Amino acid sequence: MTQTVPHPSAGSSQEGEFDGGRVLVLDFGSQYSHLIVRRLRELGVYSQLERCDLSLPDIQSFAPSAIILSGGPASVYEPDSPHVCDSFFRWAAEARVAILGICYGMQEMCHALGGSVEGGHKREFGSTWVRLHDRDSDEGDARDGATADAKALFSGILGGLGGKKVEAERDNITNGVDGADSRKKLKTEHEMLVWMSHGDKITKLPPDFAVLASTPTCPFAAVGDHGRRFYGLQFHPEVTHTPEGTTLLRNFVFGIAGMKPAWTMKAFLHTELRKLKELVGDSHVIGALSGGVDSTVAAALLHKAVGDRFHGVMVDTGLLRKDEGVTTLAELRQCFPSMSIECVDASATFFSKLKGVRDPEQKRKIIGNLFVEEFARVVREKRIPTENTFLLQGTLYPDVIESCSFKGPSHTIKTHHNVGGLPEKMHLKVLEPLRELFKDEVRKLGVELGLPHARVYRHPFPGPGLAVRIVGEVTQDRARVLQEADAIFIEEIRKAKLYDQIAQAFVVLLPDAPSVGVMGDCRTYEWTCVLRAVESTDFMTADWFRLPYDLVATCSTRIINEVKGINRVVLDVSSKPPATIEWE
């Protein structure tokens, strides 16, 4: 059987990548919680997302320099609403841990410390202008700490560079207001554009808090207690719709919490190698190589950590991109000549099992089960040690976030499809060295490990491979046709120097939707293929990429002329939502 072993992680005080301090983000169920973590890491600060009800001993073990309370869909005054653990705010004040509450997190803080939160008021959703307060403004708080609060949180925005940015943006979208009057108003009221998403609002502040920003319908859009370093924002600084949001987060972690930007891939690699050597010891590690970024980087990391005790297994399903298996193998052997890699061509077996199968979920299930069988067979035939051996997994941080979210079913990593089906007698222990990283961080780690830039910055590829890009039955001939068309599309995108601007690009084959055409003097009745290119930052949402018409025309001409079996090329101009990025 397989079991997940505890991996030395950020749950206890570490050295190296955490020298500048770290931030704990407590999740109350917001759809934006993961963005908080991403923004902080982009600033060079290690951050980790945990459930909002994390126990105080676990919080203390994490040793945070600052804590951010996320937004959430609940109402703090409802009986079953989520809350932080008992004595949380008292401990934070005594330990001098800075706190920033966002949306629900701000309401949770004010509610717990003696303020009032009520529902039934006018809701605010979307872009809103907030008025920043200071001692010189008409509505500034009269407390001595109010000016310090405002300057600490809104440094670079309040009367500074951010103000100029806001003036320009406000001039562009203000209707019926003279530009000069608008600019004069901004210089006295210091407005900034933010993204609101709330129904409840604070109606009374706790003792020692000052109002730092407001809107006509939200008197407490930003608040702060300078003495305890507790701050709250009713809006969301983590989303791109708040243009100065990153500046606010930077001011909080560096200016208020006193942290330093020390989270780098070089530091992570140094620390992770040490941890892996300690954890694996004299044991062996086996890992499946798919040609994708995650498995390639994970393999390179383990090889660097344990040397010839890492064994890579590549199963060629026949459903990879054109020449994927060959190029992956060649690049790994060039970068790591001593890496042990076993490669097996199982394409005939996969095509045989997929014969007649049209349902996408059935395809996925068959491919997953068959991959496990082939993987186990190679391990057995090559006599790779399995007793007291680790199975390398490419689990990334988004998987961890999903499982530890307040909305999630448990605090434990879910078993992945390519783990659970392995024979019990193999007794493998799961190893997840990338579980603290987002996809973009995995790419940076790959570069740090010496992998070619083109390899680690390849577009994402689905686990079942081309099987879910062939709408209908999967055959060897259809896979070959799709590989050729896809290779032409990617080649032309690279020639146009657009590859790195596109988040994902690929071709979909529609063999069950043939169309009539004329090639030369002959009538044809062949397949249609679809060009799909999208732009996205997180793949949760995506927009179709505006490819130049000349490029589309070139791709169409080449595919129809060079790929036998295709006589029509169409362009997918759907966004996600409502469509998904992949067709199946």
Secondary structure, 3 states (H helix, E strand, C coil): CEEECCCCCCCCCCCCCCCCCEEEEEECCCCCHHHHHHHHHHCCCEEEEEECCCCHHHHHHHCCCEEEECCCCCCCCCCCCCCCCCCHHHHHHHHCCEEEEECHHHHHHHHHCCCEEECCCCCEEEEEEEEECCCCCCCCCCCHHHHHHHHHHCCCCCCCHHHHHHHHHHHHHCCCCCHHHHHHHHHHHCEEEEEEEECCEEEECCCCCEEEEEECCEEEEEEEECCCCEEEECCCCCCCCCCCHHHHHHHHHHHHCCCCCCCCHHHHHHHHHHHHHHHHCCCCEEEEECCCHHHHHHHHHHHHHHHHHEEEEEEECCCCCCCHHHHHHHHHHHHCCCCEEEEEECHHHHHHHCCCCCCHHHHHHHHHHHHHHHHHHHHHHCCCCCCCEEEECCCCHHHHHHHHCCCCCCCCCCCCHHHHCCCHHHCEEEECCCCCCCHHHHHHHHHHCCCCHHHHCCCCCCCCHHHHCECCCCCHHHHHHHHHHHHHHHHHHHHCCCHHHCCEEEEEEEEEEEEEEEECCEEEEEEEEEEEEEECCCCCCEEECCCCHHHHHHHHHHHHHHCCCEEEEEECCCCECCCCCCCC
